[in-house]
Amino acid sequence: MYFPKPEMDFNMKKFVRDAGTALSRVVQLTEEKLGTSEKTELDAHFENLAERSDTTKIWTEKILRDTEAVLTPNPGNRVEDFLYEKIEKKRPNRLSNLEYLGLDMIEAGNEFGPGTAYGSALIKVGQCEQRLGQTERDFIGSASHCYVQPLRKFLEGEMKTILKERGLLEIRRLDLDACKNRLRKARSMQGQQSKDGVSPEVLLEQAEKELRVAQSEFDRQAEITKLLLEGISSSHANHLHCLHEFVETQVGYYAQCHSAMQDLQRDMASLSVVMSGAAAYQTLGLQSPDSADVTKNGHRRARALYDYDAKDATELSLMADEVIIVHEIADSEGAEDYLIGERGNQILLVLALIAVAAAQYPYYGTGYYGSGYYGAYPSPYAYSSLGYGYYGR
């Protein structure tokens, strides 16, 4: 069976010529580093443009990294987004930390009970945190579109082109300086005996021709690179416009956050007023207590006003808003300030005026709570679920 041989597109002469050119560039660069060869200098205007280009590249990269860190603080998420962008797939939708906080607050509020002060407040705050999280995600998307993407596009497009053309210009300069060295060497050989059968005049003519070609290519590449470097000014103007849009986006984001927090502040204040008003209503209505506050044994339910740590093993520790069953002590002599508190299997003393809502226990001893008296001692304070208040003195 016949198998045709693949055609090899290989030019040995071109390979040798390219290898020789690359070698001459390396020799020229080495001699410049050692100071044994002259270097073609560019004009001052070109050098200023090149320096400004380098500065623009460095600071744009830093600003881009910092902006991405602000918008996406988690470095793992930034790496994941970068990989999704490279494989041209849609980024996953992630909940922000504020949204996670809001979800947990709402779940905790429902667990504690939406009817309690703490549970209701948790739900209100959790809903606000979710709203802030959604606002944050909208801000990240807008900021990425108006500021991050233009900067990245500049670095990956225009700046890469400039670097490529500057690298090509450096190659043209090395070729030009190598041709100048060969021309000087050919001129120094004039009047000497020819070597390798080639006369010095032929070498000089060939060196002059190569120099003209190298000079032409260098000048052309320098002009192209200069035009690209001058375009940095228009890039700065474009970045300024993007910066204005970024600031406007930030202003809108913080304004929405401020508005959300003001709404939350009003909701929390109204919630406090409602809870305070409910406690006052219960205090004024003590003479006809709700049957739901009375147990089968005729004992009353009471709600703790705030946290209370027991002084010793005979007292009951309480948490704010905790509901327990209370009843009076049979022989209250010497224990007028205490009630019997029941919580599950625990039956211990409870400090009445400190930890238990007076509104839930109307009568005790020789006095009563409704008018502000306790036992034989006048007290100007009755207690609401949010703190102290005057009731019916």
C-alpha positions in Angstrom: 0.0 0.0 0.0 1.3 3.5 -0.9 1.3 6.2 1.7 2.1 9.7 0.4 4.8 11.5 2.2 3.7 14.7 3.9 5.1 17.8 2.4 7.5 19.7 4.6 7.3 23.4 4.3 10.7 24.1 5.7 13.1 26.6 4.3 16.6 26.0 5.7 18.0 29.3 4.4 15.2 31.3 6.1 15.8 29.4 9.4 19.6 30.1 9.3 18.9 33.8 8.5 16.4 34.2 11.3 18.8 32.4 13.7 21.6 34.8 12.7 19.4 37.8 13.2 18.4 36.7 16.7 22.0 36.0 17.5 23.1 39.5 16.4 20.3 41.0 18.6 21.6 39.1 21.6 25.2 40.2 20.9 24.1 43.8 20.5 22.1 43.8 23.7 25.0 42.2 25.6 27.4 44.8 24.3 25.1 47.6 25.3 24.8 46.2 28.8 28.6 45.9 29.0 29.0 49.5 27.6 31.0 48.4 24.7 28.5 49.4 22.0 26.4 52.5 21.3 22.7 52.6 21.7 20.2 54.6 19.6 18.4 56.9 21.9 14.8 58.0 21.3 13.7 61.7 21.6 12.7 63.1 25.0 9.0 63.5 24.0 8.8 59.8 23.1 10.5 58.9 26.4 7.9 61.0 28.4 5.1 59.2 26.5 6.6 55.8 27.3 7.0 56.7 31.0 3.4 57.9 31.3 2.3 54.7 29.6 4.2 52.6 32.2 2.8 54.7 35.1 -0.8 54.3 33.7 -0.4 50.5 33.4 0.9 50.1 37.0 -1.7 52.3 38.7 -4.6 51.0 36.6 -3.7 47.4 37.6 -3.6 48.4 41.3 -6.9 50.3 41.1 -8.5 47.4 39.3 -7.3 44.9 42.0 -8.4 47.2 44.8 -11.8 47.8 43.3 -12.4 44.1 42.8 -11.4 43.5 46.4 -14.0 46.0 47.5 -16.7 44.6 45.4 -15.8 41.0 46.1 -13.9 40.7 49.4 -13.7 36.9 49.3 -10.5 36.0 47.3 -11.9 32.6 46.6 -15.0 34.1 45.0 -12.8 36.4 42.9 -10.7 33.4 41.6 -13.9 31.5 40.9 -15.4 34.4 39.0 -12.1 34.7 37.0 -12.3 31.0 36.0 -15.9 31.3 35.0 -15.1 34.3 32.9 -12.2 32.5 31.1 -14.4 29.5 30.2 -17.2 31.9 29.2 -19.8 30.6 31.7 -22.3 32.5 33.8 -21.2 33.2 37.3 -23.1 31.5 40.1 -25.6 33.6 42.0 -24.4 33.9 45.6 -26.1 35.4 48.6 -24.3 38.2 50.2 -23.3 38.1 53.9 -26.0 40.6 54.7 -28.6 38.3 53.1 -27.3 35.3 55.1 -27.6 37.4 58.2 -31.1 38.5 57.3 -32.2 34.9 56.7 -30.9 33.7 60.1 -32.5 36.7 61.9 -35.9 36.0 60.3 -35.6 32.3 61.2 -34.6 33.1 64.8 -37.4 35.6 65.1 -40.0 33.0 64.0 -38.5 30.5 66.4 -38.6 32.9 69.3 -42.1 33.9 68.3 -43.2 36.9 66.1 -45.5 38.0 69.0 -42.6 38.6 71.4 -40.7 41.9 71.4 -37.4 40.3 70.5 -38.8 37.9 67.9 -40.6 40.8 66.1 -37.6 43.0 66.2 -35.4 40.2 64.8 -37.8 39.7 61.9 -37.9 43.5 61.2 -34.1 43.7 61.2 -33.7 40.6 59.1 -36.0 41.9 56.4 -34.0 45.1 56.3 -30.7 43.2 56.1 -32.0 41.2 53.2 -33.0 44.5 51.5 -29.5 45.9 52.1 -28.0 42.7 50.7 -30.0 42.9 47.5 -29.0 46.6 47.2 -25.4 45.6 47.6 -25.6 43.0 44.9 -27.2 45.6 42.5 -24.4 48.0 43.4 -21.7 45.4 42.7 -23.2 44.6 39.3 -23.5 48.3 38.3 -20.0 49.2 39.6 -18.5 46.2 37.7 -20.2 47.3 34.5 -19.4 51.0 34.6 -15.9 50.9 36.1 -14.2 47.5 36.5 -14.9 46.2 33.0 -13.6 49.3 31.2 -10.4 49.2 33.2 -9.9 45.5 32.4 -10.7 46.0 28.8 -8.1 48.8 28.6 -5.4 46.6 30.1 -6.2 43.6 28.0 -6.7 45.5 24.8 -5.0 48.8 24.3 -2.3 48.4 26.8 -1.3 45.0 25.5 -1.1 46.4 22.0 1.2 49.2 23.2 3.4 46.7 25.0 3.6 44.6 21.8 4.5 47.5 19.6 7.1 48.8 22.1 8.7 45.3 22.1 8.7 45.3 18.3 10.3 48.8 18.4 13.0 47.5 20.7 13.8 44.7 18.2 14.0 47.2 15.4 16.4 49.3 17.4 18.7 46.4 18.1 18.7 45.6 14.4 19.5 49.2 13.6 22.4 49.4 16.1 23.7 46.0 14.9 23.7 47.4 11.3 25.6 50.5 12.5 28.2 48.4 14.1 28.7 46.3 10.9 28.9 49.5 8.9 31.6 50.9 11.2 33.5 47.6 10.9 33.2 47.6 7.1 34.6 51.1 6.9 37.5 50.2 9.1 38.4 47.4 6.7 38.8 49.7 3.7 42.3 49.5 2.2 42.9 46.1 3.8 43.4 42.8 2.1 40.0 41.0 1.4 39.1 37.9 3.4 37.1 35.0 2.2 37.2 36.3 -1.3 34.9 39.2 -0.6 36.3 42.7 -1.2 35.9 45.4 1.6 34.0 47.6 -0.9 31.3 44.9 -1.4 31.0 44.5 2.4 30.7 48.3 2.8 28.0 48.6 0.2 26.1 45.7 1.7 26.3 47.2 5.2 25.1 50.6 4.0 22.1 48.9 2.3 21.2 46.9 5.4 21.5 50.1 7.5 19.1 52.0 5.2 16.5 49.2 5.5 16.9 48.9 9.3 16.6 52.7 9.7 13.4 52.8 7.6 11.8 50.0 9.6 12.9 51.6 12.9 11.4 55.0 11.9 8.2 53.4 10.8 7.8 51.4 14.0 8.7 54.4 16.2 5.9 56.4 14.5 3.4 53.7 15.1 4.3 53.3 18.7 4.3 57.0 19.3 0.7 57.3 18.0 -0.4 54.5 20.3 1.4 56.2 23.3 -0.3 59.5 22.5 -3.6 57.7 22.7 -3.1 57.3 26.5 -4.6 60.8 26.9 -7.9 59.7 25.4 -7.8 56.6 27.6 -7.4 58.9 30.7 -10.4 60.9 29.6 -12.4 57.7 29.2 -11.3 56.5 32.6 -12.4 59.8 34.1 -15.9 59.4 32.7 -16.0 55.9 34.1 -14.9 57.2 37.5 -17.7 59.7 37.5 -20.2 56.9 36.8 -18.7 54.8 39.6 -19.1 57.7 42.1 -22.7 58.2 41.0 -23.3 54.5 41.5 -21.8 54.7 45.0 -23.9 57.7 45.9 -27.1 55.9 44.8 -26.1 52.8 46.8 -25.4 54.6 50.0 -28.5 56.7 49.6 -30.6 53.5 49.3 -28.8 52.0 52.3 -29.5 55.2 54.3 -33.1 55.2 53.4 -33.5 51.5 54.4 -31.9 52.1 57.8 -34.1 55.1 58.4 -37.2 53.0 57.6 -35.9 50.3 60.0 -35.3 52.9 62.7 -38.9 54.1 62.4 -40.2 50.6 62.4 -38.2 49.8 65.6 -39.4 53.0 67.2 -43.0 52.2 66.4 -42.5 48.6 67.6 -41.2 50.0 70.9 -44.3 52.3 71.2 -46.7 49.4 70.5 -45.0 47.1 73.1 -45.0 49.9 75.7 -48.6 50.7 75.0 -49.6 47.1 75.3 -48.0 46.9 78.8 -49.8 50.1 79.9 -53.1 48.7 78.7 -52.6 45.5 80.7 -51.7 47.5 83.8 -54.9 49.7 83.6 -57.0 46.6 83.1 -55.9 44.6 86.1 -59.3 44.4 87.7 -60.6 42.1 84.9 -57.6 39.9 84.0 -57.7 37.7 80.9 -58.5 34.1 81.7 -55.6 33.1 79.5 -53.3 34.6 82.2 -54.7 32.2 84.9 -53.8 28.6 85.2 -56.0 25.8 86.2 -54.8 26.1 89.8 -55.7 29.7 89.9 -52.1 30.9 89.7 -51.1 33.7 87.4 -48.6 33.9 84.5 -46.0 36.7 84.6 -43.5 38.0 82.0 -39.9 38.9 83.1 -39.0 42.5 82.4 -35.3 41.8 81.9 -32.6 39.3 82.8 -32.1 38.5 86.4 -29.4 36.3 87.9 -30.3 34.4 91.1 -28.4 35.5 94.2 -28.4 32.0 95.7 -29.9 28.5 95.1 -33.3 29.5 96.5 -33.9 32.1 93.7 -34.9 31.6 90.1 -32.8 33.1 87.3 -34.8 34.7 84.5 -34.4 35.9 81.0 -36.1 39.0 79.6 -39.6 38.3 78.2 -39.6 34.8 79.7 -43.1 33.8 80.9 -43.4 31.8 84.2 -46.2 30.9 86.6 -46.2 32.8 89.9 -48.3 32.7 93.1 -48.0 34.2 96.5 -46.1 32.7 99.4 -48.4 31.2 102.1 -46.5 32.7 105.0 -45.1 35.9 103.6 -43.7 37.3 106.8 -40.1 38.5 106.1 -40.5 37.7 102.4 -42.8 40.4 101.2 -40.6 41.1 98.1 -40.8 37.6 96.8 -43.2 35.3 95.0 -43.1 31.6 94.2 -42.1 31.1 90.6 -42.6 27.9 88.6 -40.8 27.0 85.4 -41.2 23.4 84.5 -40.0 21.3 87.5 -38.3 24.3 89.1 -40.2 26.0 91.9 -38.1 28.8 93.4 -38.4 32.3 94.8 -38.8 35.2 92.4 -38.0 38.8 93.3 -41.3 40.4 92.3 -40.5 44.1 91.9 -37.2 43.4 90.1 -37.9 40.6 87.6 -41.6 40.0 87.2 -44.0 42.2 85.3 -46.5 43.8 87.8 -49.1 43.9 85.1 -49.4 40.1 85.2 -49.9 39.8 88.9 -52.5 42.3 90.3 -52.7 41.3 94.0 -50.2 40.3 96.6 -50.0 40.7 100.4 -51.8 43.8 101.8 -51.3 45.9 98.7 -51.8 45.8 94.9 -49.8 46.8 91.8 -52.4 48.6 89.8 -52.2 51.9 91.7 -48.5 51.7 92.2 -48.3 50.3 95.7 -46.7 47.0 96.8 -47.3 45.5 100.2 -47.2 48.2 102.9 -44.6 50.2 101.0 -45.6 52.9 98.5 -43.8 52.5 95.1 -44.1 55.1 92.3 -43.0 52.5 89.7 -44.8 49.8 87.9 -43.0 47.9 85.2 -43.6 47.6 81.5 -41.9 45.0 79.2 -39.4 47.7 78.0 -38.4 49.3 81.3 -39.7 51.6 84.0 -42.9 53.7 83.7 -45.4 55.5 85.8 -48.8 53.7 86.0 -51.7 55.1 87.9 -50.0 56.7 90.9 
